[in-house]
């Protein structure tokens, strides 16, 4: 039962649309440089969990940057896949930020990070079963209703697979979109990490991915390790440049999708601004060489009402 309508933040602020350009994750280390030099970057993405206080320097800087550039909010703490109800306090704080900054995009992860009263630092995988799908559908619908907007759900990086899964990841995501009207965030680095760790073909995965529902793409760097048996184990570390193999998957994706807003994720070992900007410009060059993709039609609904598709 898809959500009916995507609406601006209820504060009345008009969201700045995210252009089909390259953006980067906004880091405190770069606040001053951005404000002083006004770089020609398409947009910035922020983790809302870093801005859940009522005020202070983070909001002062973010407000100044939001006045100049489009913003995307990328949540890491909603625990969409958890076998429990969404945390009301957390989604209320997400709503407040959504209304305050009116981001052009809002996304979350297909993962869980809490159990009972315990919260984990990792984004943990979901078994691809009907009961898991039903739970995630309920949570996505709840979050979209609470925010009064459509959200994007990101494909995860996977290190272990569940023997109990009864469908593929792509089937799970397709059914989630069909039942909620949400969009997808395609992380090409996650595809490469998961394919290496689970020994499947990332090219075939992307050939089958429903790119018509993708509203944003992520690129990041991975760390290389090995498991107890000496086999390669990739970690979605976000601490270095994008690998050549991931750039190749990005090229494959763009050949199907056309130009889609693309983020360089670099969350650890934060580099100087010039290094991060150069990575973004590599993606920007690829985007500028492509036609802009036609927008996916918005669901034909009225806010607050759902219809069986």
Secondary structure, 3 states (H helix, E strand, C coil): CECCCCCCCCCCCCCCCCCCCEEEECCHHHHHHHHHHCCCCCEEEECHHHHCCCCCHHHHHHHHHHCCCEEEEECCCCCCCCCCCCCHHHHHHHHHHHHHHCCCEEEEECCEEEECCEEEEEEECCCCCHHHHHHHHHHHHHHHHHHCCCCEEECCCCCCCCCCCCCCHHHHHHHHHHHHCCEEEEEHHHHHHHHHHHCCCHHHHHHHCCHHHEEEEEEECCEEEECCCCCEEEECCCCCCCCHHHHHHHHHHHHHHCECCEEEECCCCCCCHHHHHHHHHHHHHHHHCCCECCCCCCCCCCCCCCECC
